[in-house]
Amino acid sequence: AAFKPDMLKIYPCLVIEGTKVYEWYRKGTYKPYSTEEAAALIAEVKKALPPWVRVMRVQRDIPAGLIVAGVDKSNLRQLVHRRLAAQGRRCRCIRCREVGHRSVVDGVNPDPENVEILTTRYEASEGEEIFISAEDTQNDVLIGYLRLRVPSAKAYRPEVTAVPSAIVRELHVYGPVVPVGQRSAKAWQHKGYGAVLLSEAERLAREEYDLKKLLVISALGTKRYYMRFGYKYDSAYVAKTLH
């Protein structure tokens, strides 16, 4: 399919008084999922999720007292995970594999000796996505990732089309936040994983796709990070010529 989102929010429909759905519910033309039905369905969804998707949320934060019918438990995500665990399965979305989540929730800590750089490619929106990740493959822990895109022929911004280009859409290293300029022996940020992921993105764009420029979609506060690696302002982006 052309549409392959990076992130998902799973919100089972709830019946709230004063809504059109409430009217349908009162007439008997609409029946919402029960908590058990929703947990069972979402567990099946989580089994099928690719490892480059992050499930941001699993239910809306609505007070139980306002819910007339539908999921009436506030810990739906935990119920889903318990169901998966009972089946000997575990969700492999980004959130469930993040280093902080695995450590705090699952008691699993990565071994630096096991960390590898992995590459997963897939088509999306008529272009190609390359998901580059730093992972402890033995313990299934995600340290960080980079989303690299080779645009489709429909890309139209001059920064992208002037020369053959790829785009870094996201670069993220997980774990406890470490302030800029500081180090922490217990944290995973500022250990060089971002630089390794960026270097691999440059190599792939240059050597495997014969592209001449790498653009980065960057917030204002992180542009200077990329400038350390030779990137310069290019309109709304920062960019680097690939040699």
Secondary structure, 3 states (H helix, E strand, C coil): CCCCCCEEECCCCCEECCCHHHHHHHHCCCCCCCHHHHHHHHHHHHHHCCCCCEEEECCCCCCHHHEEECCCCCCHHHHHHHHHHHCCCCCCCHHHHEHHHHHHCCCCCCCHHHEEEEEEEEEECCEEEEEEEEEECCCCEEEEEEEEEECCCCCCCHHHHCCCEEEEEEEEECCCCCCCCCCCCCCCCCCCHHHHHHHHHHHHHHHHCCCCEEEECCCHHHHHHHHCCCCEEECCEEEEECC
